[in-house]
Amino acid sequence: MTGLTVRALGENQVDQINIHTAKTHLSRLVDRAAKGQPFIIAKAGKPLVQVTAIPVPSAKERLGFMKGHVTVPDDFDTMGRETIACMFGDGRQ
């Protein structure tokens, strides 16, 4: 890839790519950045922007997150049956 220079950025070396080359190879460069290889886009040798991957938060498991904090009574399915029957009828006709 022409238009590529290596530039020291802190402790790391980062590819510096001129804007024309970046436009031509943008898809390939973005794939590289997403895999952890950042790069700098420069215009006339002057660095303009650094392209880096966006950190993806780890997926948190939600199912069962209250396990051990809540107890469900054994008669949960029949709780309040009498009250509901009084309020709405017992379903018999």
C-alpha positions as CSV (number, residue, x, y, z in Angstrom):
1,M,0.0,0.0,0.0
2,T,1.6,3.3,-1.1
3,G,1.2,6.4,1.0
4,L,2.0,4.5,4.2
5,T,4.5,5.6,6.8
6,V,5.1,4.2,10.3
7,R,4.9,6.7,13.1
8,A,5.7,6.3,16.8
9,L,2.7,7.1,18.9
10,G,3.7,6.9,22.6
11,E,5.2,3.4,23.1
12,N,3.5,1.9,20.0
13,Q,4.2,2.3,16.3
14,V,1.2,3.2,14.3
15,D,0.7,3.3,10.5
16,Q,0.2,6.8,9.1
17,I,-1.7,6.7,5.9
18,N,-2.3,9.6,3.6
19,I,-5.9,10.6,3.0
20,H,-6.0,9.5,-0.6
21,T,-4.7,6.0,0.2
22,A,-7.1,5.8,3.1
23,K,-10.0,6.6,0.8
24,T,-8.9,3.9,-1.6
25,H,-8.4,1.2,1.0
26,L,-10.9,2.3,3.7
27,S,-12.7,-1.0,4.1
28,R,-9.5,-2.9,4.6
29,L,-8.1,-0.3,7.0
30,V,-11.2,-0.3,9.1
31,D,-11.1,-4.1,9.3
32,R,-7.5,-3.8,10.6
33,A,-8.4,-1.1,13.2
34,A,-11.4,-3.3,14.4
35,K,-8.8,-6.1,15.0
36,G,-6.7,-3.8,17.2
37,Q,-4.4,-2.2,14.7
38,P,-5.1,1.5,14.9
39,F,-3.8,3.9,12.2
40,I,-3.5,7.6,11.6
41,I,-4.9,9.4,8.5
42,A,-2.7,12.3,7.4
43,K,-3.0,15.1,4.8
44,A,0.1,16.4,3.3
45,G,2.1,14.6,5.9
46,K,0.3,16.2,8.8
47,P,-1.6,13.8,11.1
48,L,-5.3,14.5,11.2
49,V,-7.2,11.7,12.9
50,Q,-6.4,8.4,14.6
51,V,-8.7,5.4,13.8
52,T,-9.1,2.9,16.6
53,A,-11.6,0.1,17.4
54,I,-14.4,1.0,19.7
55,P,-14.3,-1.2,22.8
56,V,-17.2,-3.6,23.0
57,P,-18.6,-4.1,26.4
58,S,-18.8,-7.7,27.5
59,A,-22.3,-9.2,27.4
60,K,-23.8,-9.5,30.9
61,E,-25.8,-12.6,31.6
62,R,-29.2,-11.5,32.8
63,L,-31.0,-14.8,33.1
64,G,-31.0,-15.9,36.7
65,F,-29.4,-12.6,38.0
66,M,-31.6,-12.7,41.1
67,K,-30.9,-16.3,42.0
68,G,-30.4,-16.6,45.7
69,H,-32.0,-13.3,46.4
70,V,-35.6,-14.2,45.9
71,T,-37.6,-17.2,46.9
72,V,-40.8,-18.4,45.3
73,P,-43.2,-20.2,47.6
74,D,-44.3,-23.7,46.6
75,D,-47.9,-22.7,46.4
76,F,-47.2,-19.7,44.1
77,D,-49.6,-21.1,41.4
78,T,-52.5,-21.3,43.8
79,M,-51.8,-18.2,45.9
80,G,-54.8,-15.9,46.2
81,R,-57.1,-18.3,44.4
82,E,-60.0,-17.6,46.8
83,T,-59.6,-13.8,46.6
84,I,-59.5,-13.9,42.8
85,A,-62.6,-16.1,42.8
86,C,-64.5,-13.7,45.0
87,M,-63.4,-10.7,42.9
88,F,-64.2,-12.2,39.5
89,G,-66.4,-15.1,40.1
90,D,-65.3,-18.7,40.4
91,G,-65.6,-19.5,36.7
92,R,-68.7,-21.6,37.2
93,Q,-71.9,-20.8,35.4
